Amino acid sequence: MYHRVCERNPDTACYFTRGTAVTPQTFHAQIQALSKRVKFVTLSQGMALLQGMPSQTLCAITFDDGYRDVLEHQISDYPLTLFPVARHLAHSNSLIFIDHYYALLHRAQKRHGIRLEGNTMDIDGNLEWWVKGAVKESLQQATQRNNLLQQLTEILQVSKLPTPQQLYLSQSELSQLTKQGHEIGGHGATHQRLTELSESELQTELRESYQLVEKFRGATSKSFCYPDGRYNQHISGVVKKIGFDYACTVTQGNTQADTPFFQLPRIFMRETLVSFGGYATA
């Protein structure tokens, strides 16, 4: 499981702090190490081959959120399974929440003496708190999240944000990647935590995601990835009923022939991960 492959700089600092970015050098070192032990496949290819009890260990390289990074650094030289967010492609009008929030921290003009929740705090030197602490989580769960993000924009004195075109893949690029043999899966309509939605909201998130995947997959198997890894038995059932064939979690581990199709584990690839232990070879 990857999210971003990019250089470490002031516009990517939060991703590295959170653990959702690796440098191109680390990515290729990890893939090179894995290539000695596995055969790279797309997720659906791997699931089909797994039922025949293959003699070789299979590995699907998955990328969550649909970042443009996969077009750079020779990443697409390998078979990829991409999970873009239906309403957050290059032509969209808004960023995924977490990208919006991180962009505010990256581009803040006021970085010290910030008055928030009755406390005065800094961004520089306290970035991990901002990335993993209470402010991010409260914004994530807020019903008036956009209003709160706007307030934070004013507090941090941010004048300009990156555009979706700068961060995300377009439909034409997704189509081209499909023609090159890569797989496009679903990751929701707006990257909402599915466990926190009403039934109607859940249906909307999944149907829009399925419709996007249908454009690229047609009658072939369709995969899904739970946003933030949040799911339960009911959600898995709805994902299946909508028409998806497999679903990935963020649970650490390997898929075996008897692993439930809608509870597929993955290995979270981080910048600091240099040894894969039993997970890569089990």
N, C-alpha and C positions, 0 to 999 in steps of 0.2 A: 504494500500500500504506500503509494507516494501521493503528494499533493503538488509541491513545486520543486523544480530544479532550476536554480538561479544563483547568481553570484551574491555574496553577502555584501550589502551596502545599506545606506540609510533608508532606502525605500523597501527593504526586505527584512529589516532587523526583527520585526515582530514574529515573522514566520519561523526564523531560526530560533528565537527564544521559545516559541511554542513547540517547536520540534516538527513542524510541517514543511520544512524546506531542507534540501540538501544541495551542496554545490555540485556543479557538473563533474568535477574531479571525483567527488565522493560517489556520485551516481555510477559513473563508469567503473570505479573500483569495485563497488558492490555487485554490479552486473557481471563484471569479469570474474569475480570470485564465484558467483552463482553458476556461471556458464560452464564451469568445470564439473558441475554435479547435476545439472538439470537441463531439460529441453524447454525452451521458451515457447509458449502458446498463448492465444487469447483465452479468456475465461471459458467461453462456450466450447471452444476446441478442446480445452483441457477437461471439461466436464464430460464431454462425449467420449474422449479417449479413456478417461478414468474408469468408465463402466466396463471397458474391455481388459482391465487389469494390466496396464502397460508395464513393461519391464524397466522403463526409465522414469525417474522422478520428473514431474511436469511443474512448470512455474508460469503463472500468469502475472504480468507486470500491470498493476492497476494504478490509474491516476484519478483522484477525486477532484471535482469542481470545475474541470474544463479550462484550465489555464493554458495560455498560448505557449508556455515553456516547452511543450512537447514538440514544437516545430523547430526548436533550436538544439544545439549541442549534440546533434546526431542521436537524439533520443528515439526518433521514429525508425531507426535502423532495426529496432526490435519489435516483435508483435506486441501491441499495447491494447489494453482495455480501458477506455475512457468513460468517465461518469460526469458529463456536463449537467448543469442545472438549467432547466428548460427556459426560465424567464431571465436568465443571466448569461446570455451569449453576447457576442461582440456587438450585435445590433440593438441590444437592450438599452433601457434608459437608466438602469440603476445597478449598483454593485451588490454582490452578496453581502449580508450584514457584516461578517467577519472581515471582509476586505475593506469595507467602508470604515469600520472601527480602526483597523490597523493603519489605514491611510491617514486617519486623523492623527494618530500618534506619530507616524513617520514625518508628517508635514507640519506638525505643530510649530508655530512661531513662539508661543509662550510655553516654555518647557520647565520653568521653575516657579515655585510659589503659587501653585495652582490651588484655588480654593474649591473643594469638592466634598460634599457630604460632611460638612462641618470641620474638615481637616485641610491643612495646607500640605501639599505634596509636590514632588518633582516627577518628571518623566525620565530624564537622564539619571542613571544610577538606580532607578526603580522600575525599569521596563518590565521585568518579570512579574511584578505585582500588577501592573496595568494589563498585561496579557493574560494572566491566570487568576487575577483577583476578583474581588466582589463587584467592581464597576462593570467589567465585561459580562459577568454572569447576570447581573441585574438588568443590563441592557438587552441581553439575549432573551430574557423572559418577559420583558415589558410589553404591554399591549400598545403603548404609544412610543414604540421604539424609534420611529423616524423623527418624532418631535424631540426626543431626548438626544438623538445623534446630532440634530441641528443645534441644540443648546450646547453640546460638547464642542461642536465646530466653532461656535462663538467664543466659548471659554478658552479654547486652545489657539484661537486666532488663525484658523486655517482658511486660506483664501482659495485654494484650488485642489480638487481631487483627481486622481487618475480616472480615465474613462473606461467603460466596459470594452471598448475597442482595443485599448492598451493591454488589458488583462486576459480577456477570454477569447476562445475560439469562435469563429463565425460558422454558420450553417454550411457555407460553401467549403470551408476548411474541414469541417467534420465529414462532409461528403467525400472530399478528396482523400482524407485519411482512411475512410471506409474502403475506397477503391484500391488503396495500397495494402489492404488486408487487415487493418486494425478494426477493433470492435467498439461500437458506441453503445453504452448502457445508460440506465436512468438513475437520477440522483435527486428526484423531486422537482417541483416547479419553482420553488423559491428557497430551497435549503432549510425548510422548517424542521424542527424536531417533531417527528410524526407522533410520538407518544403524548404530545401536548395539544393536539388538534382535535376539533370536533369531528364527528363522522363525515359530515359534508366537506369540511376542509381537507380531511384525509383523502377523500375521493378525488377532490380537485387536484391536490398535489400529485397523486399517483397517475391520474388519467392524463394530465398534461405532460407528465414525464414519459408515459408510455407512448403518447402521440408523437413526441419528438423522436424516440427510439425507433418507432415504426417507420419513420421516413428513411432511416438508414439500414434497418435490419430486415424489413419485409416479413417473409414467412420464416426466417431463421430464428434460432433461439435468442431470447432477449434476457439480459441480466439487469439487475438493480443493485443499488448500494444505499443502505440506510443513512440519511444525513445525520452526522454526529454519532452514528452507530446506535441510535435510539430505535428500539422496536420491541414488540411483544408478540405473543402467539396470534392475537387478533390481527395485528398489522401484517404479519407474515401471510396470513390467510387472504387478506385483501390484496396484497401485492401479487399473490398467485392468481387470484380471481380476475384481476385487471388484465392479466395476460403475460406477466413476466415468468421466466422459467427458473431463474436462480436469483439469490440475493446475498450480497456480501455484508458481513458485520465488521466490527473493529476488534473482535475477540482474537487474541493471539493464538496462532496454531496453524495446523495443516489440514487440508481436506483429504478425507479417505473415501473409499467407494460407498461407505454407509453413512457419510455425513449428510444431515438434512439439507436439501437443496436451498432452503431459504434461511440457513444459518451458517453460511460459509465463513470460516475464519481467515484471517490474513496476518501477515507480518508487517508491523508498522516500521517502515524504513526511515531512520533518523540520521542526521549528520554524524552522530557519535557511534552508530552501529557499524562495527568492523568485523564482528564474528556472529554467525548465524546459529551456531550451536546445532541442536537437534532439530530445530524448526525447519531448517533448509533441506534436511536430508531424510526426515522421518517418512 
